[in-house]
Amino acid sequence: MPRVAVDTLLEPLFWSEPPEREDRQPTDPLGLDAMREELSDRLVPCLTGRTRSTEDFFWTLVFLRWGQKESTGEERERSFLKWERALKIWWIHRRKRNSFSGVKRARQQAQEQGAPSTRFRPLLKNQKTIGMLGAHLGPLRKLGFVESKQLALTEDGTMLSAGAGFTTVLKDQDWKGWNDAFRRPEQAFDEKFKRAIRTALKNSMPHLYDAIQTLHWPTNQAWGRAARFIGNELKPYARLAHEFCGWADEVRAVFDEIVKSAPNARPQDLPARLATPIPRDLLRWKPLRLVLNDWNPKAAPSMLAQLHLAVFRERGYENELWLRREEGKVRLYPGRATTRPPTEGSDCRWANAVNLMSGRA
């Protein structure tokens, strides 16, 4: 993997990025999740699939504030990860939250003998992309609270996080000290902060806000209905999202079943061809466009083998195919298949947008 700036590594990564370690395998064999992300970026550009909580926005700003005394981006990143780990261990100890990225290891570290410990041990396999920073850095930059070129707060971000004050020194085996360290800034997470985030989201995505408000904030995906109120520029993407979200899940389910099945097993039929036009500027959709030209729901192995090959070949995984069609037969390689991770924002971030823009989250 070519060496790039630290801040670039913190941006959300797609499955198709070259692996950072030899044991890392792709988890999106048909490219559907990458397509979903690109479509979501058009509709909900100021959120990611993992931005679900206004409180997580708050702590992300606080930890960036506390790390600004560090002289380099790499040092600020390390500072952030240490504070995030400490917060999550404290959450477990205080029974404040029991659902967040890294909860399993946080529980282990909070309950071990001699806790709490300031010695850094990661809670996640990939802290930078799965933790708070990976989920919230992009959105906070687009909302104008974090600088675009460095890990530093803008003037607006500095003002918004001012109530959190400054960092204190954490000590080993000192739950009282940890409690004092987080209780003080926690008081700054108030209605004023929540309103500021909602206002920033509304101002940055006005057409989306108007459409969701007109529909009275439904949590269940309603891109089809929203297309009538979202404006002409976003209407084609909203219509596609309405059909694609469920369609992609059905296609992936058929693919997974084929890979796991016996070679002579009769596969399920694929769903009918996508009826909604795909906007030409969605570049990650090129392999799917080509396969849809000859889409045959009754020929699932052939259709999926063609799409799978195109996607893996484009990303340099051609020698790791999970299935291959050769001489009229489909050859399966189930040992190469990986378990599909939870598809966060699988409704093209609809629920994320509704919950955060309405103030529910």
C-alpha positions as CSV (number, residue, x, y, z in Angstrom):
1,M,0.0,0.0,0.0
2,P,1.5,3.3,-1.0
3,R,2.3,5.7,1.9
4,V,-0.1,8.6,2.2
5,A,-0.7,11.3,4.6
6,V,-2.1,10.3,8.0
7,D,-5.3,12.4,7.6
8,T,-6.1,10.6,4.3
9,L,-6.0,7.3,6.1
10,L,-8.6,8.5,8.5
11,E,-11.2,9.0,5.8
12,P,-13.8,6.2,5.4
13,L,-12.4,3.3,3.4
14,F,-14.2,1.1,0.9
15,W,-13.8,-2.7,0.7
16,S,-11.8,-2.2,-2.4
17,E,-8.8,-0.4,-0.9
18,P,-5.6,-2.5,-1.1
19,P,-5.2,-4.5,2.1
20,E,-3.0,-3.0,4.8
21,R,-2.1,-6.5,6.1
22,E,-1.7,-9.8,4.3
23,D,-4.5,-11.5,6.3
24,R,-7.1,-8.9,5.3
25,Q,-9.7,-10.1,2.7
26,P,-12.3,-8.3,0.7
27,T,-15.9,-8.6,2.1
28,D,-17.8,-7.0,-0.8
29,P,-17.5,-9.6,-3.6
30,L,-20.1,-8.0,-5.9
31,G,-19.1,-4.4,-5.2
32,L,-22.7,-3.7,-4.0
33,D,-21.7,-2.1,-0.7
34,A,-19.2,0.2,-2.4
35,M,-22.0,1.2,-4.9
36,R,-24.3,1.8,-1.9
37,E,-21.7,4.1,-0.3
38,E,-21.3,6.1,-3.5
39,L,-25.0,6.6,-3.8
40,S,-25.3,7.5,-0.1
41,D,-22.6,10.1,-0.6
42,R,-24.9,11.9,-3.1
43,L,-27.9,11.8,-0.9
44,V,-26.5,12.2,2.6
45,P,-23.0,13.6,2.1
46,C,-22.5,14.9,5.6
47,L,-23.0,11.6,7.4
48,T,-21.6,8.1,7.1
49,G,-23.2,4.8,7.9
50,R,-21.6,4.9,11.3
51,T,-22.6,8.4,12.4
52,R,-25.7,7.6,14.4
53,S,-25.3,9.6,17.7
54,T,-25.1,13.3,18.5
55,E,-23.1,12.3,21.6
56,D,-20.4,10.7,19.5
57,F,-20.2,14.0,17.5
58,F,-19.6,15.7,20.8
59,W,-16.9,13.4,22.1
60,T,-15.1,13.5,18.7
61,L,-14.9,17.3,18.9
62,V,-13.8,17.1,22.5
63,F,-10.9,14.7,21.8
64,L,-9.8,16.7,18.9
65,R,-9.8,19.8,21.1
66,W,-7.8,18.0,23.8
67,G,-5.2,16.8,21.2
68,Q,-4.5,20.2,19.6
69,K,-1.5,20.8,21.8
70,E,0.3,18.0,20.0
71,S,2.5,19.2,17.2
72,T,1.9,16.7,14.5
73,G,-1.2,15.0,13.0
74,E,0.1,11.6,14.0
75,E,0.5,12.6,17.6
76,R,-3.0,14.1,17.6
77,E,-4.3,10.9,16.2
78,R,-2.6,8.9,19.0
79,S,-4.0,11.3,21.6
80,F,-7.5,10.9,20.2
81,L,-7.4,7.1,20.2
82,K,-6.2,7.0,23.8
83,W,-9.0,9.3,25.0
84,E,-11.6,7.3,23.0
85,R,-10.4,4.1,24.6
86,A,-10.5,5.6,28.1
87,L,-14.0,7.0,27.5
88,K,-15.4,3.7,26.4
89,I,-13.9,1.9,29.4
90,W,-15.4,4.5,31.7
91,W,-18.8,4.1,29.9
92,I,-18.7,0.4,30.8
93,H,-17.7,1.0,34.4
94,R,-20.4,3.6,34.9
95,R,-23.0,1.5,32.9
96,K,-23.7,4.5,30.8
97,R,-23.6,2.7,27.4
98,N,-23.3,-0.9,26.4
99,S,-23.5,-0.6,22.6
100,F,-20.7,1.0,20.7
101,S,-17.7,0.0,18.5
102,G,-15.2,-1.9,20.6
103,V,-17.7,-2.7,23.5
104,K,-16.4,-6.3,23.9
105,R,-12.8,-5.3,24.6
106,A,-13.8,-2.3,26.6
107,R,-15.8,-4.5,28.9
108,Q,-12.8,-6.9,29.3
109,Q,-10.4,-4.0,30.1
110,A,-12.9,-2.3,32.5
111,Q,-13.4,-5.5,34.5
112,E,-9.9,-6.8,34.7
113,Q,-7.8,-6.7,37.9
114,G,-6.0,-3.4,38.3
115,A,-8.5,-1.4,36.2
116,P,-8.5,1.2,35.0
117,S,-5.2,1.2,33.2
118,T,-3.7,4.0,31.1
119,R,-1.6,1.5,29.1
120,F,-3.0,1.7,25.6
121,R,-4.5,-1.4,24.2
122,P,-6.8,-1.1,21.2
123,L,-10.5,-1.8,21.4
124,L,-10.8,-2.3,17.7
125,K,-8.9,-4.1,15.0
126,N,-8.8,-0.9,12.9
127,Q,-9.1,2.0,15.3
128,K,-8.7,4.7,12.7
129,T,-11.6,3.6,10.4
130,I,-14.0,1.9,12.7
131,G,-13.7,4.1,15.8
132,M,-15.1,7.6,16.4
133,L,-12.5,9.4,14.3
134,G,-13.1,7.3,11.2
135,A,-16.9,7.7,11.5
136,H,-17.0,11.4,12.3
137,L,-14.0,13.1,10.8
138,G,-15.4,13.4,7.3
139,P,-18.9,14.6,8.5
140,L,-17.3,17.2,10.9
141,R,-15.1,18.5,8.1
142,K,-18.1,18.9,5.8
143,L,-20.1,20.6,8.5
144,G,-17.2,23.1,9.0
145,F,-16.1,22.1,12.5
146,V,-12.8,20.5,11.6
147,E,-10.1,21.8,9.2
148,S,-10.0,20.0,5.8
149,K,-6.2,19.5,5.7
150,Q,-5.3,18.7,9.3
151,L,-6.6,17.3,12.6
152,A,-7.5,20.6,14.0
153,L,-10.8,22.4,14.9
154,T,-12.0,25.3,13.0
155,E,-13.1,28.4,14.8
156,D,-16.7,27.1,14.8
157,G,-15.5,23.8,16.1
158,T,-13.5,25.4,18.9
159,M,-16.5,27.5,20.0
160,L,-18.8,24.5,19.9
161,S,-16.5,22.4,22.1
162,A,-15.5,25.2,24.5
163,G,-17.7,24.0,27.3
164,A,-15.6,20.8,27.5
165,G,-12.7,22.6,28.9
166,F,-9.2,21.1,28.9
167,T,-7.9,17.6,29.5
168,T,-6.7,16.2,32.8
169,V,-4.2,13.5,33.6
170,L,-5.6,10.0,34.1
171,K,-4.0,7.6,36.5
172,D,-4.0,3.8,36.9
173,Q,-6.5,2.2,39.3
174,D,-8.2,5.6,39.9
175,W,-11.8,5.3,38.9
176,K,-12.7,8.5,40.8
177,G,-10.1,10.4,38.8
178,W,-11.5,9.0,35.6
179,N,-15.0,9.9,36.7
180,D,-14.0,13.5,37.4
181,A,-12.2,13.7,34.0
182,F,-15.3,12.7,32.0
183,R,-18.1,14.1,34.1
184,R,-17.0,17.7,33.7
185,P,-16.9,17.8,29.9
186,E,-20.0,15.6,29.8
187,Q,-22.0,18.5,31.2
188,A,-21.3,20.5,28.0
189,F,-23.2,17.9,26.0
190,D,-26.5,19.9,26.4
191,E,-29.4,21.0,24.3
192,K,-27.4,23.9,22.9
193,F,-24.8,21.5,21.4
194,K,-27.5,19.2,20.0
195,R,-29.3,22.1,18.4
196,A,-26.0,23.3,16.8
197,I,-25.4,19.9,15.2
198,R,-29.0,19.7,13.9
199,T,-28.7,23.3,12.5
200,A,-25.4,22.5,10.8
201,L,-26.9,19.3,9.2
202,K,-30.0,21.2,8.0
203,N,-27.9,24.0,6.5
204,S,-25.6,21.6,4.8
205,M,-28.3,19.3,3.4
206,P,-31.3,21.6,3.0
207,H,-33.1,19.6,0.3
208,L,-32.8,16.4,2.3
209,Y,-34.0,18.1,5.4
210,D,-37.1,19.5,3.7
211,A,-38.0,16.2,2.2
212,I,-37.7,14.2,5.4
213,Q,-39.6,16.9,7.3
214,T,-42.4,16.9,4.7
215,L,-42.7,13.1,5.3
216,H,-42.9,13.7,9.1
217,W,-39.6,12.0,9.9
218,P,-40.3,8.3,9.2
219,T,-37.5,6.0,10.4
220,N,-38.1,3.3,7.8
221,Q,-36.5,4.0,4.4
222,A,-38.7,6.2,2.2
223,W,-36.4,7.4,-0.5
224,G,-39.2,6.8,-3.1
225,R,-41.6,9.2,-1.4
226,A,-38.8,11.6,-0.6
227,A,-37.9,11.9,-4.3
228,R,-41.0,14.0,-4.8
229,F,-39.8,16.7,-2.4
230,I,-36.0,16.4,-2.5
231,G,-35.4,18.6,-5.6
232,N,-34.6,17.8,-9.2
233,E,-30.8,17.4,-8.6
234,L,-31.2,14.6,-6.0
235,K,-34.4,13.0,-7.4
236,P,-32.7,10.4,-9.6
237,Y,-30.5,9.3,-6.7
238,A,-33.4,9.0,-4.3
239,R,-35.4,6.9,-6.8
240,L,-32.5,4.6,-7.3
241,A,-31.9,4.3,-3.5
242,H,-35.5,3.3,-2.9
243,E,-35.2,0.3,-5.3
244,F,-31.5,-0.5,-4.8
245,C,-31.4,-0.9,-1.0
246,G,-33.5,-4.1,-0.9
247,W,-32.5,-5.3,-4.3
248,A,-28.8,-5.3,-3.4
249,D,-29.5,-7.3,-0.2
250,E,-31.4,-9.9,-2.3
251,V,-28.7,-10.3,-4.8
252,R,-26.0,-10.7,-2.2
253,A,-28.1,-13.3,-0.4
254,V,-28.4,-15.4,-3.6
255,F,-24.6,-15.0,-4.2
256,D,-23.8,-16.2,-0.6
257,E,-26.1,-19.2,-0.9
258,I,-24.5,-20.3,-4.2
259,V,-21.0,-20.1,-2.7
260,K,-22.0,-22.2,0.3
261,S,-24.1,-24.7,-1.7
262,A,-23.2,-28.0,-3.3
263,P,-21.9,-27.6,-6.9
264,N,-25.0,-29.2,-8.5
265,A,-27.6,-27.5,-6.2
266,R,-30.3,-25.4,-8.0
267,P,-29.8,-21.8,-7.0
268,Q,-32.6,-19.3,-6.2
269,D,-33.6,-16.9,-8.9
270,L,-32.2,-13.4,-8.8
271,P,-34.6,-10.4,-8.4
272,A,-35.7,-8.7,-11.6
273,R,-33.4,-6.3,-13.3
274,L,-33.1,-2.9,-11.7
275,A,-35.8,-0.7,-13.3
276,T,-34.5,2.7,-12.1
277,P,-31.9,4.4,-14.3
278,I,-28.4,4.6,-12.9
279,P,-27.0,8.2,-13.1
280,R,-23.9,8.2,-15.2
281,D,-21.8,10.0,-12.6
282,L,-21.9,6.9,-10.3
283,L,-18.5,5.6,-11.4
284,R,-18.4,2.5,-9.0
285,W,-21.5,1.2,-10.8
286,K,-19.8,0.4,-14.1
287,P,-19.5,-3.4,-13.6
288,L,-23.1,-3.6,-12.6
289,R,-24.2,-1.6,-15.6
290,L,-22.5,-4.0,-18.0
291,V,-24.1,-7.1,-16.3
292,L,-27.5,-5.5,-16.3
293,N,-27.5,-5.3,-20.1
294,D,-27.9,-9.1,-20.2
295,W,-29.6,-9.6,-16.8
296,N,-31.4,-13.0,-16.5
297,P,-32.9,-13.8,-13.1
298,K,-33.0,-17.5,-14.0
299,A,-29.2,-17.7,-14.6
300,A,-28.0,-16.6,-11.2
301,P,-24.6,-18.3,-11.3
302,S,-23.7,-16.9,-14.7
303,M,-24.8,-13.4,-13.9
304,L,-23.1,-13.3,-10.5
305,A,-19.9,-14.9,-11.7
306,Q,-19.7,-12.2,-14.4
307,L,-20.2,-9.4,-11.9
308,H,-17.9,-10.9,-9.3
309,L,-15.1,-11.3,-11.8
310,A,-15.4,-7.7,-13.1
311,V,-15.4,-6.3,-9.5
312,F,-12.4,-8.4,-8.3
313,R,-10.4,-7.9,-11.5
314,E,-10.9,-4.1,-11.2
315,R,-9.6,-4.2,-7.6
316,G,-6.7,-6.6,-8.0
317,Y,-8.3,-9.7,-6.4
318,E,-8.7,-11.8,-9.6
319,N,-6.7,-14.7,-8.1
320,E,-9.0,-14.8,-5.0
321,L,-12.4,-15.4,-6.7
322,W,-15.1,-17.0,-4.6
323,L,-16.7,-18.6,-7.6
324,R,-15.7,-18.8,-11.3
325,R,-17.5,-19.9,-14.4
326,E,-15.3,-22.1,-16.7
327,E,-16.4,-24.1,-19.7
328,G,-20.0,-23.7,-18.8
329,K,-19.6,-24.8,-15.2
330,V,-19.4,-22.8,-12.0
331,R,-16.5,-23.6,-9.8
332,L,-16.9,-22.7,-6.1
333,Y,-14.2,-21.7,-3.6
334,P,-16.0,-21.3,-0.3
335,G,-12.8,-21.3,1.6
336,R,-12.0,-17.9,0.2
337,A,-15.3,-16.4,1.2
338,T,-15.5,-14.1,4.2
339,T,-18.4,-13.4,6.5
340,R,-20.2,-10.3,5.5
341,P,-19.8,-7.6,8.2
342,P,-22.9,-5.6,9.3
343,T,-23.9,-3.3,6.5
344,E,-24.2,0.0,8.4
345,G,-26.3,2.6,6.6
346,S,-27.7,-0.1,4.4
347,D,-30.8,2.0,3.8
348,C,-28.5,4.6,2.1
349,R,-28.2,6.3,5.5
350,W,-31.9,7.2,5.7
351,A,-32.3,6.3,9.3
352,N,-29.1,8.1,10.2
353,A,-30.3,11.3,8.6
354,V,-33.8,11.1,10.2
355,N,-32.5,10.4,13.7
356,L,-29.8,13.0,13.7
357,M,-31.6,15.8,11.9
358,S,-34.8,15.3,14.0
359,G,-32.9,15.3,17.3
360,R,-33.9,11.7,18.2
361,A,-30.2,10.5,18.3
